[in-house]
Amino acid sequence: MVPPVPATESIGIIGLGRMGRCLVQGLLEGQRFTKDRIYFTTRSDESGKRAAEELGIQRCKNNAELVKKCSIVILAVKPQNVSEVLSEVGRMLPKAATLISIVASIPTAFLEAHLPKGGSVLRVMPNTAAFVRQSVTAIALGKTANEKDWERTSAIFGPLGKIIRIDERHMDAVTGLSGCGPAYFYVILEAMTDGGIKVGLPREIASQMAAQTMLGAAQMLLQTGKHPAALKDEVTTPAGCTIDGLMELEEGKIRVTLIKAVVQATKRAKALAKQATS
């Protein structure tokens, strides 16, 4: 069970983009915060007005106003804008406040260096499945963050899907695997759909069957706890259809290609961190 958020807490999102909107909707659906306790800023005046009207939450005229009102601040800007925002408001955050970053690649040590000494920082990586409340969200605590900060953050991101607590040294790998992962699966789903069309299925039916098959396979792994190889073997009968399909996948090097995709995306996450913090 996700722990509740105290009624005295207010939360602010700096950079209310698509993921920020999704987070707000999750907070409201999960009754973690009321609309009058959720604040935000955007660079665009037009998008800010639209968000305030559509979501009913509180728009701040600038980041300084937001950090004065909120005990929890979520940093949701682009990596290249982090230094600018922290230089503006980092020292304004109260020591008791919690800063949660969903910015890819930026380490907590860099964030902590811009805050008052002792300020709590957590690094969080959800993925786009948050839009259907099926995200896997990794949470890493900074040096000064404590169990209360963990509980706060779990309560905030819990409505979006599954929560996993990890050591920060794994966060770039999380970006490469689960942060970027939906795109890899969409490519696989597109290819399987096209395969179904190739053998005569209507596109809509092929798409639905490919998606449900992937969803079912994922649920089998999660619910049984079996190794993927063991589940694969259960489908693969001697001299059957599946083994011929698997041979084609192996010949196409799908296994090593997917491994390389995760590795390369992880490397890119590390490179972005160097660029944004140098």
RARARA-V592271 format. One record per helix or strand of 3 or more residues. SS is the DSSP state (~ for helix, > for strand). FROM is the first residue (numbers start at 1). LEN is the number of residues. If there is no record, write none. Layout:
# RARARA-V592271
ss = [SS | SS]
from = [FROM | FROM]
len = [LEN | LEN]
This chain:
# RARARA-V592271
ss = [> | ~ | ~ | > | ~ | ~ | > | ~ | > | ~ | > | ~ | > | ~ | > | ~ | ~ | ~ | ~ | ~]
from = [11 | 18 | 35 | 38 | 45 | 63 | 72 | 79 | 98 | 108 | 120 | 128 | 135 | 147 | 161 | 168 | 203 | 228 | 241 | 254]
len = [4 | 12 | 3 | 4 | 11 | 7 | 4 | 14 | 4 | 5 | 6 | 5 | 7 | 14 | 5 | 31 | 22 | 8 | 11 | 24]
